[in-house]
Amino acid sequence: MSFCSAPNEKSISAERFFNLSRTIFRSQEIFVWGGGTMKIIYM
C-alpha cells in the first residue's frame, strides 16, 4: 500500500509545483504587460 502511495504523492507534489510555477509565470507576464501599458500611458 505504502509502495503504491509514494509515487502517487510524488506526482501530486510535482503537479502542484508545476501549477504554482505556471501561475507565477502568468502573474509575471501580467505584471510586465501592465508595466508596458503604464509606460505607454505616461509617454
Kinemage of the C-alpha trace (Angstrom):
@kinemage 1
@onewidth
@group {chain A} dominant
@subgroup {mainchain}
@vectorlist {calphas} color= white
{ca met a 1} P 0.000 0.000 0.000
{ca ser a 2} L 2.716 2.475 1.010
{ca phe a 3} L 4.720 1.479 -2.078
{ca cys a 4} L 1.801 2.488 -4.334
{ca ser a 5} L 1.013 5.713 -2.457
{ca ala a 6} L 4.606 7.024 -2.530
{ca pro a 7} L 4.861 7.645 -6.313
{ca asn a 8} L 1.300 8.982 -6.345
{ca glu a 9} L 2.155 11.532 -3.644
{ca lys a 10} L 5.307 12.452 -5.561
{ca ser a 11} L 3.401 13.061 -8.801
{ca ile a 12} L 0.799 15.154 -6.952
{ca ser a 13} L 3.514 17.376 -5.441
{ca ala a 14} L 5.204 17.667 -8.849
{ca glu a 15} L 1.903 18.655 -10.462
{ca arg a 16} L 1.284 21.197 -7.697
{ca phe a 17} L 4.782 22.627 -8.203
{ca phe a 18} L 4.218 22.833 -11.969
{ca asn a 19} L 0.891 24.623 -11.492
{ca leu a 20} L 2.470 27.006 -8.974
{ca ser a 21} L 5.365 27.860 -11.307
{ca arg a 22} L 2.914 28.371 -14.187
{ca thr a 23} L 0.796 30.686 -12.018
{ca ile a 24} L 3.898 32.696 -11.033
{ca phe a 25} L 4.891 32.947 -14.714
{ca arg a 26} L 1.380 34.139 -15.584
{ca ser a 27} L 1.421 36.811 -12.874
{ca gln a 28} L 4.884 37.955 -14.027
{ca glu a 29} L 3.625 38.141 -17.619
{ca ile a 30} L 0.615 40.210 -16.496
{ca phe a 31} L 2.938 42.451 -14.446
{ca val a 32} L 5.200 43.016 -17.479
{ca trp a 33} L 2.192 43.775 -19.699
{ca gly a 34} L 0.824 46.151 -17.048
{ca gly a 35} L 4.195 47.913 -16.790
{ca gly a 36} L 4.344 48.300 -20.584
{ca thr a 37} L 0.820 49.751 -20.626
{ca met a 38} L 1.737 52.197 -17.840
{ca lys a 39} L 4.842 53.304 -19.755
{ca ile a 40} L 2.778 53.876 -22.919
{ca ile a 41} L 0.222 55.910 -20.928
{ca tyr a 42} L 2.930 58.034 -19.293
{ca met a 43} L 4.737 58.566 -22.607
